[in-house]
Protein backbone atom coordinates (compact mmCIF):
# COMPACT_ATOMS: atom_id res chain seq x y z
CA UNK A 1 0.00 0.00 0.00
CA UNK A 2 2.79 2.42 0.91
CA UNK A 3 4.72 1.61 -2.27
CA UNK A 4 1.60 2.16 -4.40
CA UNK A 5 1.03 5.52 -2.69
CA UNK A 6 4.66 6.46 -3.36
CA UNK A 7 4.27 5.60 -7.06
CA UNK A 8 1.15 7.75 -7.29
CA UNK A 9 2.93 10.69 -5.67
CA UNK A 10 5.93 10.34 -8.02
CA UNK A 11 3.65 10.17 -11.06
CA UNK A 12 1.70 13.22 -9.87
CA UNK A 13 4.93 15.19 -9.42
CA UNK A 14 6.22 14.11 -12.84
CA UNK A 15 2.96 15.08 -14.57
CA UNK A 16 2.94 18.40 -12.72
CA UNK A 17 6.54 19.13 -13.84
CA UNK A 18 5.74 18.17 -17.42
CA UNK A 19 2.65 20.40 -17.51
CA UNK A 20 4.36 23.42 -15.93
CA UNK A 21 7.38 22.91 -18.19
CA UNK A 22 5.18 22.73 -21.27
CA UNK A 23 3.31 25.88 -20.20
CA UNK A 24 6.58 27.77 -19.69
CA UNK A 25 7.85 26.64 -23.09
CA UNK A 26 4.59 27.66 -24.73
CA UNK A 27 4.69 31.06 -23.05
CA UNK A 28 8.30 31.68 -24.08
CA UNK A 29 7.65 30.63 -27.68
CA UNK A 30 4.45 32.66 -27.89
CA UNK A 31 6.19 35.86 -26.78
CA UNK A 32 9.16 35.57 -29.09
CA UNK A 33 9.36 35.81 -32.82
CA UNK A 34 12.96 34.63 -32.82
CA UNK A 35 12.19 31.07 -33.90
CA UNK A 36 13.25 30.07 -37.38
CA UNK A 37 12.43 26.73 -38.85
CA UNK A 38 14.23 24.90 -41.65
CA UNK A 39 12.77 21.92 -43.47
CA UNK A 40 14.36 19.26 -45.62
CA UNK A 41 12.92 16.07 -47.10
CA UNK A 42 13.37 14.00 -43.95
CA UNK A 43 13.56 16.42 -41.06
CA UNK A 44 12.68 19.79 -39.65
CA UNK A 45 14.99 21.90 -37.52
CA UNK A 46 13.93 24.79 -35.29
CA UNK A 47 16.50 27.44 -34.40
CA UNK A 48 15.81 29.65 -31.41
CA UNK A 49 17.64 32.95 -31.38
CA UNK A 50 18.27 34.04 -27.81
CA UNK A 51 18.79 37.74 -27.21
CA UNK A 52 20.29 38.44 -23.79
CA UNK A 53 19.07 42.01 -23.52
CA UNK A 54 17.06 42.97 -20.44
CA UNK A 55 13.77 42.40 -22.30
CA UNK A 56 14.73 38.93 -23.34
CA UNK A 57 16.09 37.73 -19.98
CA UNK A 58 12.63 36.78 -18.71
CA UNK A 59 11.82 34.91 -21.91
CA UNK A 60 15.12 33.08 -21.76
CA UNK A 61 14.49 32.19 -18.11
CA UNK A 62 11.04 30.86 -19.03
CA UNK A 63 12.53 28.82 -21.85
CA UNK A 64 15.30 27.31 -19.71
CA UNK A 65 12.93 26.69 -16.78
CA UNK A 66 10.43 25.03 -19.09
CA UNK A 67 13.03 22.71 -20.57
CA UNK A 68 14.38 21.93 -17.10
CA UNK A 69 10.96 21.12 -15.61
CA UNK A 70 9.97 19.10 -18.66
CA UNK A 71 13.19 17.08 -18.38
CA UNK A 72 12.73 16.45 -14.65
CA UNK A 73 9.14 15.35 -15.22
CA UNK A 74 10.08 12.95 -18.00
CA UNK A 75 13.01 11.44 -16.09
CA UNK A 76 10.87 10.98 -12.97
CA UNK A 77 8.03 9.38 -14.97
CA UNK A 78 10.40 7.01 -16.77
CA UNK A 79 12.19 6.11 -13.53
CA UNK A 80 8.87 5.43 -11.78
CA UNK A 81 7.68 3.26 -14.67
CA UNK A 82 10.92 1.29 -14.84
CA UNK A 83 11.15 0.75 -11.08
CA UNK A 84 7.54 -0.43 -10.90
CA UNK A 85 8.20 -2.93 -13.72
CA UNK A 86 11.33 -4.36 -12.12
CA UNK A 87 9.93 -4.63 -8.59
CA UNK A 88 9.42 -8.15 -7.38
CA UNK A 89 5.90 -9.55 -7.64
CA UNK A 90 3.91 -9.64 -4.45
CA UNK A 91 3.80 -12.97 -2.71
CA UNK A 92 0.45 -14.61 -3.23
CA UNK A 93 0.57 -16.82 -0.17
CA UNK A 94 -1.40 -16.23 2.97
CA UNK A 95 0.86 -16.25 5.99
CA UNK A 96 -0.37 -16.72 9.52
CA UNK A 97 0.35 -14.08 12.13
CA UNK A 98 2.91 -16.37 13.77
CA UNK A 99 4.68 -16.97 10.41
CA UNK A 100 4.87 -13.21 9.76
CA UNK A 101 6.29 -12.70 13.25
CA UNK A 102 8.89 -15.40 12.70
CA UNK A 103 9.91 -13.87 9.36
CA UNK A 104 10.45 -10.49 11.00
CA UNK A 105 12.56 -12.08 13.73
CA UNK A 106 14.60 -13.98 11.13
CA UNK A 107 15.14 -10.66 9.34
CA UNK A 108 16.59 -9.34 12.60
CA UNK A 109 19.10 -12.20 12.50
CA UNK A 110 17.72 -14.31 15.32
CA UNK A 111 18.37 -18.04 15.54
CA UNK A 112 15.60 -20.63 16.03
CA UNK A 113 16.48 -20.86 19.73
CA UNK A 114 16.30 -17.06 20.17
CA UNK A 115 12.98 -16.91 18.29
CA UNK A 116 11.57 -19.71 20.48
CA UNK A 117 12.62 -17.82 23.60
CA UNK A 118 11.20 -14.53 22.30
CA UNK A 119 7.80 -16.05 21.41
CA UNK A 120 7.65 -18.48 24.35
CA UNK A 121 7.31 -21.51 22.07
CA UNK A 122 9.50 -24.56 21.52
CA UNK A 123 12.36 -24.69 19.01
CA UNK A 124 10.46 -27.51 17.28
CA UNK A 125 7.47 -25.20 16.75
CA UNK A 126 9.74 -22.51 15.29
CA UNK A 127 11.18 -25.08 12.88
CA UNK A 128 7.67 -26.19 11.88
CA UNK A 129 6.62 -22.60 11.15
CA UNK A 130 9.86 -21.98 9.26
CA UNK A 131 9.35 -25.10 7.14
CA UNK A 132 5.76 -24.03 6.39
CA UNK A 133 7.09 -20.65 5.24
CA UNK A 134 9.67 -22.37 3.03
CA UNK A 135 6.93 -24.51 1.44
CA UNK A 136 4.68 -21.51 0.81
CA UNK A 137 7.53 -19.54 -0.79
CA UNK A 138 8.99 -22.60 -2.53
CA UNK A 139 12.46 -21.97 -1.06
CA UNK A 140 14.98 -24.10 0.82
CA UNK A 141 16.88 -21.64 3.02
CA UNK A 142 16.58 -18.51 5.12
CA UNK A 143 18.62 -16.56 2.57
CA UNK A 144 16.24 -17.45 -0.27
CA UNK A 145 13.24 -16.59 1.89
CA UNK A 146 14.71 -13.22 2.93
CA UNK A 147 15.48 -12.39 -0.71
CA UNK A 148 11.81 -12.96 -1.56
CA UNK A 149 10.51 -10.99 1.40
CA UNK A 150 12.70 -7.88 0.83
C-alpha positions as CSV (number, residue, x, y, z in Angstrom):
1,X,0.0,0.0,0.0
2,X,2.8,2.4,0.9
3,X,4.7,1.6,-2.3
4,X,1.6,2.2,-4.4
5,X,1.0,5.5,-2.7
6,X,4.7,6.5,-3.4
7,X,4.3,5.6,-7.1
8,X,1.1,7.7,-7.3
9,X,2.9,10.7,-5.7
10,X,5.9,10.3,-8.0
11,X,3.6,10.2,-11.1
12,X,1.7,13.2,-9.9
13,X,4.9,15.2,-9.4
14,X,6.2,14.1,-12.8
15,X,3.0,15.1,-14.6
16,X,2.9,18.4,-12.7
17,X,6.5,19.1,-13.8
18,X,5.7,18.2,-17.4
19,X,2.7,20.4,-17.5
20,X,4.4,23.4,-15.9
21,X,7.4,22.9,-18.2
22,X,5.2,22.7,-21.3
23,X,3.3,25.9,-20.2
24,X,6.6,27.8,-19.7
25,X,7.9,26.6,-23.1
26,X,4.6,27.7,-24.7
27,X,4.7,31.1,-23.0
28,X,8.3,31.7,-24.1
29,X,7.6,30.6,-27.7
30,X,4.5,32.7,-27.9
31,X,6.2,35.9,-26.8
32,X,9.2,35.6,-29.1
33,X,9.4,35.8,-32.8
34,X,13.0,34.6,-32.8
35,X,12.2,31.1,-33.9
36,X,13.3,30.1,-37.4
37,X,12.4,26.7,-38.9
38,X,14.2,24.9,-41.7
39,X,12.8,21.9,-43.5
40,X,14.4,19.3,-45.6
41,X,12.9,16.1,-47.1
42,X,13.4,14.0,-43.9
43,X,13.6,16.4,-41.1
44,X,12.7,19.8,-39.7
45,X,15.0,21.9,-37.5
46,X,13.9,24.8,-35.3
47,X,16.5,27.4,-34.4
48,X,15.8,29.7,-31.4
49,X,17.6,33.0,-31.4
50,X,18.3,34.0,-27.8
51,X,18.8,37.7,-27.2
52,X,20.3,38.4,-23.8
53,X,19.1,42.0,-23.5
54,X,17.1,43.0,-20.4
55,X,13.8,42.4,-22.3
56,X,14.7,38.9,-23.3
57,X,16.1,37.7,-20.0
58,X,12.6,36.8,-18.7
59,X,11.8,34.9,-21.9
60,X,15.1,33.1,-21.8
61,X,14.5,32.2,-18.1
62,X,11.0,30.9,-19.0
63,X,12.5,28.8,-21.9
64,X,15.3,27.3,-19.7
65,X,12.9,26.7,-16.8
66,X,10.4,25.0,-19.1
67,X,13.0,22.7,-20.6
68,X,14.4,21.9,-17.1
69,X,11.0,21.1,-15.6
70,X,10.0,19.1,-18.7
71,X,13.2,17.1,-18.4
72,X,12.7,16.5,-14.7
73,X,9.1,15.3,-15.2
74,X,10.1,13.0,-18.0
75,X,13.0,11.4,-16.1
76,X,10.9,11.0,-13.0
77,X,8.0,9.4,-15.0
78,X,10.4,7.0,-16.8
79,X,12.2,6.1,-13.5
80,X,8.9,5.4,-11.8
81,X,7.7,3.3,-14.7
82,X,10.9,1.3,-14.8
83,X,11.2,0.7,-11.1
84,X,7.5,-0.4,-10.9
85,X,8.2,-2.9,-13.7
86,X,11.3,-4.4,-12.1
87,X,9.9,-4.6,-8.6
88,X,9.4,-8.2,-7.4
89,X,5.9,-9.6,-7.6
90,X,3.9,-9.6,-4.5
91,X,3.8,-13.0,-2.7
92,X,0.4,-14.6,-3.2
93,X,0.6,-16.8,-0.2
94,X,-1.4,-16.2,3.0
95,X,0.9,-16.3,6.0
96,X,-0.4,-16.7,9.5
97,X,0.3,-14.1,12.1
98,X,2.9,-16.4,13.8
99,X,4.7,-17.0,10.4
100,X,4.9,-13.2,9.8
101,X,6.3,-12.7,13.3
102,X,8.9,-15.4,12.7
103,X,9.9,-13.9,9.4
104,X,10.4,-10.5,11.0
105,X,12.6,-12.1,13.7
106,X,14.6,-14.0,11.1
107,X,15.1,-10.7,9.3
108,X,16.6,-9.3,12.6
109,X,19.1,-12.2,12.5
110,X,17.7,-14.3,15.3
111,X,18.4,-18.0,15.5
112,X,15.6,-20.6,16.0
113,X,16.5,-20.9,19.7
114,X,16.3,-17.1,20.2
115,X,13.0,-16.9,18.3
116,X,11.6,-19.7,20.5
117,X,12.6,-17.8,23.6
118,X,11.2,-14.5,22.3
119,X,7.8,-16.1,21.4
120,X,7.6,-18.5,24.3
121,X,7.3,-21.5,22.1
122,X,9.5,-24.6,21.5
123,X,12.4,-24.7,19.0
124,X,10.5,-27.5,17.3
125,X,7.5,-25.2,16.7
126,X,9.7,-22.5,15.3
127,X,11.2,-25.1,12.9
128,X,7.7,-26.2,11.9
129,X,6.6,-22.6,11.2
130,X,9.9,-22.0,9.3
131,X,9.4,-25.1,7.1
132,X,5.8,-24.0,6.4
133,X,7.1,-20.7,5.2
134,X,9.7,-22.4,3.0
135,X,6.9,-24.5,1.4
136,X,4.7,-21.5,0.8
137,X,7.5,-19.5,-0.8
138,X,9.0,-22.6,-2.5
139,X,12.5,-22.0,-1.1
140,X,15.0,-24.1,0.8
141,X,16.9,-21.6,3.0
142,X,16.6,-18.5,5.1
143,X,18.6,-16.6,2.6
144,X,16.2,-17.5,-0.3
145,X,13.2,-16.6,1.9
146,X,14.7,-13.2,2.9
147,X,15.5,-12.4,-0.7
148,X,11.8,-13.0,-1.6
149,X,10.5,-11.0,1.4
150,X,12.7,-7.9,0.8
